[in-house]
Amino acid sequence: MKQVKESPLNNRLARLEKDKQKLKERLAALKKKNRDLENQLRDRSRLLHEVPGAIVLIQHEKIVYANEAAEKLSGYPSEDVLSMRFLDFVHPDKKEQIRIVHRRRLSGKPAPGLFETCLVSKQGKTLFCEVRVEQIRYHGRKAFLVHLIDLRKRKERERRLIQSEKMEALNRMASGVYRPYRDCLDTMKECYDLVLTHPSDRKTLPSNTLKRISKIIEKGDLIVHHLEASADFDKQISMPVNFDLRKVIKEAVETTRPFWEQNRESEGPLVRFRTYLRSELQVRGDPEEIKEALVSIILNAVDALSGDGEIHLSAEENSGFANIYLQDNGIGIQDQIKGKIFDPFFTTKGHSMPGLGLTMASSILARHKGGIHLIERQGRGATFLVKLPMAPQRASSHNNTVKRGIKDSHIMIVGDEDIAGGLLVQLLLSKGAKVATVATLRESLRLLVREKCDVILLVQNESGPQNLKTIPKIRKIDRKIPIILIKGHKDQWKKEDSYTSTGMEPDFVTGIPLNMDRILPLITEALALRIP
């Protein structure tokens, strides 16, 4: 009787055990499915971040998602990107175009899903991008998935190809025109000399005619000379030799001195010309041709200064090339003519100039397996980079100590980026450093909190010792970070009067104009103070 009563209970317990086992198996399956879903979500998120190109999701005109490529392209951290509108990144010249396209898309009218436009990064750089737009549903509402492809490299390749084709066309044109033009000019000179030797013939000519003919001959000589230098007759340098580029640069500067050095008796504009030449730069080629090219480039920089101004020239070796940076703080080059400055006969100086200076320089440098490039610095004048290959036997003679010290280091430059600062940035980048430039002290502190920094260059300006008050704040964030103070032109305060407060002492002090032979070893010395 007792067994009969226990049997239903046992059966029920057995059923419950089976149900329990099934629930365990189901729970395990659900957990596995959940893990698989999490892995899929993680993989898809990783795919979105690693898509070749920037991706942003726009809803109600606000950016609600941006992948890492978008953050890198814009220069903004993720928390800033997600609080901005897409129009905030669009170049001012293209905002209306984007507004029109967006309105048409919102109203259901046909709108291009693929087009090109210009954006602006946090640093103010113009970004040429291809834009692909797809309308989707996100959280049940209309949204737009935007794929941005950076076209700068493609545009640069296209620019180089076009420039190469232009140079080839120029070489053919110069080769064909040079000799006939020179013969015509020689005939004109002979006729001019005959008139000068016969006073009776001179009396029959209208007044100022001989002076006008003399100016035409002078201009013709200049054009013939430029055509001769640009003509690529055999694509060979007649008698190449090894020479120190620094000496040629100095000769070019002296040749142009009458054009930029202020005459004490005149009231013309004051042009300050500063050179920063590093260690010996051995290149191979024709030193006279290189000098001629540099003279043309320098004179072009002088002409770009509408009034008082500065021209800075620096030269250093990098990756087997001699790099010459020539920078002025003139009016700069307008966007619409940047692609034409190396074109033959293009000039902004009126009909009095043949417009062959930069063209001739570009042709000479190309013949030496080098080149000249414009570095964009909007609103801060123009910077030209001249590259020439180093002579093979001296290409590795540069001191590698500085490279090893600066390469991969994180350097922050705080203060308004003046003309010397621009050259310094280019020099540090060429050495493999990662450089961040910020205009205000507050920005420097914010950046220092978010990112690693190995040394800070604090540019001092008219504010005098007031800006030194930021040094204790920097020390509070990172007490071991080395600080180099760069005193500006108008900095008249004395060192002993300014560093009295504890924590306000910089590790090193230097001044403007920067001595490039001193600043790199100084940065290397500062980096050595950085304790890992």
C-alpha positions in Angstrom: 0.0 0.0 0.0 2.9 2.4 0.8 4.5 1.6 -2.5 1.3 2.4 -4.4 1.2 5.9 -2.8 4.9 6.7 -3.5 4.7 5.7 -7.2 2.7 8.9 -8.4 5.1 11.1 -6.4 8.1 9.4 -7.9 6.6 9.8 -11.4 6.0 13.4 -10.8 9.5 14.0 -9.5 10.9 12.2 -12.5 8.8 14.4 -14.8 10.0 17.5 -13.0 13.6 16.4 -13.3 13.1 15.9 -17.0 11.5 19.4 -17.3 14.3 20.8 -15.3 16.9 19.2 -17.6 15.0 20.5 -20.7 15.0 24.0 -19.1 18.7 23.7 -18.5 19.3 22.7 -22.1 17.1 25.5 -23.3 18.8 28.0 -21.1 22.2 26.8 -22.3 21.0 27.1 -25.9 19.6 30.6 -25.2 22.9 31.6 -23.6 24.8 30.3 -26.6 22.5 32.2 -28.9 22.9 35.3 -26.9 26.7 35.0 -27.0 26.5 34.4 -30.8 24.3 37.5 -31.1 26.8 39.5 -29.0 29.7 38.3 -31.1 27.8 39.2 -34.3 27.0 42.7 -33.0 30.6 43.1 -32.0 31.8 42.0 -35.4 29.3 44.2 -37.2 30.4 47.1 -35.0 34.0 46.4 -35.8 33.2 46.2 -39.5 31.5 49.6 -39.3 34.6 51.0 -37.7 36.9 49.4 -40.1 35.0 50.3 -43.3 37.4 52.1 -45.7 35.8 55.5 -45.4 34.0 57.6 -42.9 30.4 56.7 -42.0 28.0 58.9 -40.2 24.3 58.5 -39.4 22.2 61.6 -39.6 18.8 62.0 -38.0 16.9 65.3 -37.6 20.1 67.0 -39.1 22.2 65.8 -36.1 24.9 63.1 -36.2 23.8 60.2 -34.1 26.6 57.8 -35.1 30.1 58.2 -36.4 32.7 55.5 -37.0 36.4 55.9 -36.1 37.3 56.9 -39.7 34.8 59.8 -39.5 36.4 60.9 -36.2 39.9 60.7 -37.7 38.8 62.5 -40.9 37.1 65.4 -39.0 39.8 65.7 -36.3 37.1 65.8 -33.6 36.7 63.2 -30.8 33.6 61.1 -30.8 31.9 63.1 -28.0 32.2 66.3 -30.0 31.1 64.7 -33.3 27.9 63.3 -31.8 26.8 66.8 -30.6 27.2 68.5 -34.0 25.3 68.9 -37.2 26.6 67.5 -40.5 26.5 71.1 -41.9 29.1 72.1 -39.2 31.7 70.0 -41.2 30.8 71.4 -44.6 33.0 74.0 -46.3 31.3 77.4 -46.3 31.3 77.5 -50.1 29.4 74.2 -50.2 26.8 74.6 -47.4 24.1 75.9 -49.8 24.6 73.0 -52.1 24.2 70.5 -49.3 21.1 72.3 -48.0 19.4 72.2 -51.4 20.1 68.5 -51.8 18.9 67.7 -48.3 15.7 69.7 -48.7 14.9 67.8 -52.0 15.5 64.5 -50.3 13.3 65.4 -47.3 10.5 66.5 -49.6 10.7 63.2 -51.6 12.0 64.8 -54.7 14.8 63.2 -56.8 18.2 64.0 -55.2 21.7 62.7 -56.1 22.8 59.8 -53.9 26.4 60.3 -55.0 28.3 63.6 -55.3 31.5 65.3 -54.4 31.8 68.1 -51.9 34.3 69.8 -49.5 34.4 69.5 -45.8 36.5 71.3 -43.2 38.4 69.5 -40.4 38.9 70.8 -36.9 42.3 72.0 -37.9 40.8 74.1 -40.8 42.0 71.8 -43.6 39.8 71.5 -46.7 38.8 67.9 -47.3 37.7 66.8 -50.8 35.2 64.0 -50.3 32.9 61.7 -52.3 29.5 61.5 -50.6 27.1 58.5 -50.8 23.8 58.9 -49.1 21.2 56.2 -48.4 17.8 56.8 -46.6 17.1 54.2 -43.9 14.9 53.7 -40.8 16.6 54.0 -37.5 14.7 53.4 -34.3 11.5 53.6 -36.4 12.3 57.0 -37.8 13.7 58.3 -41.1 17.5 58.7 -41.1 20.3 59.1 -43.6 23.4 56.9 -43.7 26.3 58.9 -45.2 29.5 57.3 -46.5 32.4 59.8 -47.0 35.4 58.8 -49.0 38.5 61.0 -48.7 39.5 62.1 -52.2 42.6 64.1 -51.2 45.1 61.3 -52.3 43.2 60.8 -55.6 43.1 64.6 -56.2 46.8 64.8 -55.5 47.5 62.0 -57.9 45.4 63.7 -60.5 47.1 67.0 -59.8 50.5 65.4 -60.3 49.5 63.7 -63.5 48.1 66.9 -64.9 51.2 68.8 -63.8 53.4 66.1 -65.4 51.4 66.4 -68.7 51.7 70.2 -68.5 55.5 70.0 -68.0 55.8 67.6 -71.0 53.7 70.0 -73.1 55.9 72.9 -71.9 59.1 71.0 -72.8 57.8 70.3 -76.3 56.6 73.9 -76.7 59.8 75.4 -75.4 61.9 73.2 -77.5 60.0 74.1 -80.6 59.7 77.9 -79.9 63.1 78.6 -78.4 65.3 78.7 -81.5 62.9 80.6 -83.8 62.1 83.1 -81.1 65.8 83.5 -80.3 66.6 84.1 -84.0 63.9 86.8 -84.3 65.2 88.5 -81.2 68.8 88.4 -82.5 67.6 90.0 -85.7 65.8 92.7 -83.7 69.0 93.4 -81.7 71.0 93.8 -85.0 68.5 96.3 -86.3 68.5 98.1 -83.0 72.4 98.3 -83.0 72.3 99.6 -86.6 69.9 102.4 -85.6 72.1 103.3 -82.7 75.2 103.6 -84.9 73.4 105.9 -87.4 72.3 109.2 -85.8 70.5 110.3 -88.9 68.2 107.3 -88.7 67.5 108.0 -85.0 66.1 111.4 -85.8 63.4 109.9 -88.1 62.0 107.8 -85.2 59.3 109.1 -82.8 60.5 110.0 -79.4 60.8 107.2 -76.8 60.8 104.6 -79.6 64.3 103.4 -78.9 63.5 103.2 -75.2 60.5 101.1 -75.9 62.4 98.8 -78.3 65.1 98.4 -75.6 62.5 97.3 -73.0 61.0 94.9 -75.5 64.5 93.4 -76.2 65.1 93.1 -72.4 61.8 91.3 -71.9 62.5 89.1 -74.9 65.9 88.1 -73.5 64.2 87.1 -70.3 61.6 85.0 -72.2 64.3 83.4 -74.3 66.3 82.6 -71.2 63.3 81.0 -69.5 62.4 79.0 -72.6 66.0 77.8 -72.8 65.9 76.7 -69.2 62.5 75.0 -69.7 63.3 73.3 -73.0 64.1 69.6 -72.3 66.3 69.0 -75.3 67.8 65.6 -74.2 66.5 65.2 -70.7 70.1 65.1 -69.4 72.1 67.5 -67.3 75.2 68.5 -69.3 77.9 68.2 -66.6 76.4 67.0 -63.3 78.6 67.5 -60.2 78.3 66.9 -56.5 77.9 70.2 -54.6 76.8 71.5 -51.2 73.2 72.8 -51.6 73.7 75.2 -48.7 76.3 77.2 -50.7 73.9 77.5 -53.7 71.1 78.6 -51.4 73.2 81.3 -49.9 74.3 82.5 -53.4 70.6 82.6 -54.5 69.7 84.7 -51.4 72.5 87.1 -52.1 71.5 87.4 -55.8 68.0 88.4 -54.8 69.0 90.7 -51.9 68.6 93.9 -54.0 64.9 93.0 -54.5 64.0 92.4 -50.9 66.5 94.3 -48.8 65.2 97.7 -47.8 67.1 100.7 -49.0 67.8 103.0 -46.1 67.0 106.0 -48.2 63.7 104.7 -49.4 60.4 104.4 -47.5 59.4 101.1 -49.2 58.2 98.0 -47.4 60.5 96.2 -45.0 61.1 92.5 -45.9 62.8 90.4 -43.3 64.6 87.4 -44.8 65.7 84.6 -42.5 67.5 81.4 -43.4 67.9 78.2 -41.3 70.4 75.9 -43.0 71.2 72.6 -41.3 74.1 70.2 -41.9 75.8 69.7 -45.2 73.5 68.8 -48.0 75.3 67.1 -50.9 73.2 66.9 -54.1 74.2 66.1 -57.7 73.4 68.2 -60.7 74.0 71.6 -62.2 74.5 74.1 -59.3 73.9 77.1 -61.7 70.6 75.7 -62.8 69.5 75.0 -59.2 70.5 78.5 -58.2 68.5 79.9 -61.0 65.4 77.9 -60.0 65.8 79.1 -56.3 66.2 82.7 -57.4 62.8 82.5 -59.3 61.1 80.9 -56.3 62.5 83.6 -53.9 61.5 86.4 -56.2 58.0 85.0 -56.4 57.8 85.0 -52.6 59.0 88.6 -52.5 56.3 89.6 -55.1 53.7 87.9 -52.8 54.4 90.4 -50.1 52.2 93.5 -50.6 53.8 95.4 -47.8 56.0 94.6 -44.8 56.6 90.9 -44.3 58.8 88.0 -43.6 60.3 85.2 -45.8 61.7 82.2 -44.0 63.9 79.6 -45.8 65.0 76.4 -44.2 66.8 73.3 -45.6 67.3 69.9 -44.1 67.7 66.2 -45.2 64.9 63.7 -44.9 64.6 60.2 -46.3 67.3 60.7 -48.9 66.1 64.1 -50.1 67.2 67.6 -49.5 64.0 69.5 -48.5 63.9 73.3 -48.8 61.0 75.1 -47.3 60.4 78.7 -48.5 57.6 80.4 -46.6 56.2 84.0 -46.8 53.5 85.6 -44.7 51.9 87.4 -47.6 48.4 87.3 -48.9 48.6 83.6 -49.8 47.3 81.9 -53.0 43.6 81.9 -53.8 42.0 78.5 -54.2 40.9 79.2 -57.8 44.5 79.8 -59.0 46.4 77.2 -57.0 46.3 74.7 -59.9 47.7 77.3 -62.3 50.7 78.7 -60.6 53.1 76.4 -62.4 51.4 76.9 -65.8 53.5 78.6 -68.5 52.8 82.3 -69.0 50.3 82.4 -66.0 50.9 85.5 -63.9 49.0 87.7 -61.5 51.5 90.5 -61.9 50.1 92.0 -65.1 51.5 91.9 -68.7 54.8 93.3 -67.6 55.9 89.8 -66.5 56.2 86.7 -68.7 54.8 84.3 -66.1 57.5 81.7 -66.6 59.5 82.0 -63.3 57.8 79.1 -61.4 57.4 77.1 -64.6 61.1 77.3 -65.3 61.9 76.4 -61.7 59.6 73.4 -61.9 61.2 72.3 -65.2 64.7 72.6 -63.8 63.9 70.7 -60.6 62.1 67.9 -62.6 65.3 67.6 -64.7 67.2 67.0 -61.5 64.7 64.3 -60.4 63.2 66.6 -57.9 60.1 68.8 -57.7 58.4 71.8 -56.1 55.1 71.6 -54.2 52.7 74.1 -52.6 51.8 73.4 -49.0 48.4 74.9 -48.2 48.2 77.2 -45.2 45.0 79.2 -45.6 45.3 82.8 -44.6 49.0 82.4 -43.6 50.9 83.1 -46.8 52.3 80.5 -49.0 54.9 77.7 -48.3 56.8 76.0 -51.1 58.6 72.7 -50.6 61.5 72.1 -53.0 62.8 68.5 -53.0 66.1 67.3 -54.5 67.6 63.8 -54.2 70.8 63.6 -52.1 74.0 62.5 -53.8 74.1 58.7 -53.3 77.5 58.6 -51.5 76.3 61.2 -48.9 72.7 60.2 -48.5 73.3 58.5 -45.2 75.8 60.9 -43.7 73.2 62.8 -41.7 73.3 62.5 -37.9 70.7 60.0 -36.9 70.7 60.9 -33.2 68.1 63.6 -33.6 65.9 61.3 -35.7 65.9 58.6 -33.1 65.1 61.0 -30.4 62.2 62.8 -32.1 60.7 60.0 -34.1 57.3 58.8 -32.8 57.4 61.4 -30.0 54.2 63.4 -29.3 54.9 67.2 -29.3 52.4 69.9 -28.6 52.9 73.5 -29.8 50.8 76.0 -27.8 50.2 79.5 -29.1 49.4 81.3 -32.4 51.2 79.5 -35.2 53.4 82.2 -36.7 55.7 81.8 -39.7 58.5 80.2 -37.7 56.1 77.8 -36.1 54.9 76.6 -39.5 58.4 75.7 -40.5 59.0 74.0 -37.2 55.8 71.9 -37.6 56.9 70.8 -41.0 60.4 70.0 -39.8 59.1 68.0 -36.8 56.7 66.0 -39.0 59.5 65.2 -41.4 61.4 63.7 -38.5 58.5 61.4 -37.7 57.1 63.2 -34.7 53.4 63.5 -34.1 52.6 67.2 -33.7 49.5 68.9 -32.3 49.1 72.6 -32.6 46.6 74.5 -30.4 45.9 78.2 -30.3 44.8 78.7 -26.7 46.1 77.6 -23.3 42.6 76.1 -22.5 42.8 73.9 -25.5 46.2 72.7 -24.5 45.0 71.6 -21.1 42.0 69.8 -22.6 44.2 68.0 -25.1 46.7 67.1 -22.4 44.0 65.4 -20.4 42.9 63.3 -23.3 46.1 62.4 -25.1 49.7 61.5 -24.4 52.3 64.3 -24.8 56.1 64.0 -24.5 57.1 67.7 -24.6 55.3 71.1 -24.9 56.5 74.1 -26.8 54.8 77.2 -25.3 55.0 80.1 -27.7 55.1 83.4 -25.7 53.5 86.5 -27.3 52.6 90.0 -26.3 50.7 88.8 -23.2 54.1 88.6 -21.4 54.4 86.6 -18.2 50.6 86.2 -17.9 50.7 83.1 -20.1 53.2 81.5 -17.8 50.4 81.0 -15.3 49.4 78.0 -17.4 52.6 76.2 -16.5 51.5 75.2 -13.0 48.2 73.9 -14.5 50.2 71.8 -17.0 52.4 70.5 -14.1 49.2 69.6 -12.2 48.1 67.3 -15.0 51.6 65.9 -15.8 54.3 67.1 -13.4 57.1 65.4 -15.4 56.3 66.8 -18.8 59.2 69.0 -20.2 58.2 72.5 -21.3 60.2 74.7 -23.8 59.3 78.4 -23.7 59.6 80.2 -27.0 59.8 84.0 -26.4 58.2 86.1 -29.1 59.5 89.2 -30.9 57.7 91.6 -28.6 58.5 89.8 -25.4 60.3 92.5 -23.4 60.0 91.1 -19.8 63.0 89.8 -18.0 63.5 86.2 -17.1 64.4 86.9 -13.5 61.2 88.9 -13.0 58.9 86.3 -14.5 59.8 82.9 -13.1 59.6 83.7 -9.4 56.5 81.6 -8.7 57.1 78.0 -7.9 56.0 75.8 -10.7 56.2 78.5 -13.4 59.7 77.7 -14.5 60.0 76.2 -18.0 62.7 73.6 -18.5 64.2 75.4 -21.5 63.9 78.9 -23.0 64.6 80.0 -26.6 63.5 82.9 -28.8 62.1 83.9 -32.1 63.5 83.9 -34.8 64.0 80.2 -34.2 67.5 78.8 -34.8 66.8 75.5 -36.5 70.3 74.2 -35.7 69.4 74.8 -32.0 65.8 73.9 -31.7 66.0 70.2 -32.7 68.8 69.4 -30.2 66.8 71.4 -27.6 63.7 69.2 -28.2 65.8 66.1 -28.1 67.3 67.2 -24.8 63.9 67.9 -23.4 62.6 64.5 -24.5 65.5 62.9 -22.6 64.0 64.5 -19.4 60.8 62.6 -20.0 60.8 59.7 -17.6 58.7 56.8 -19.0 
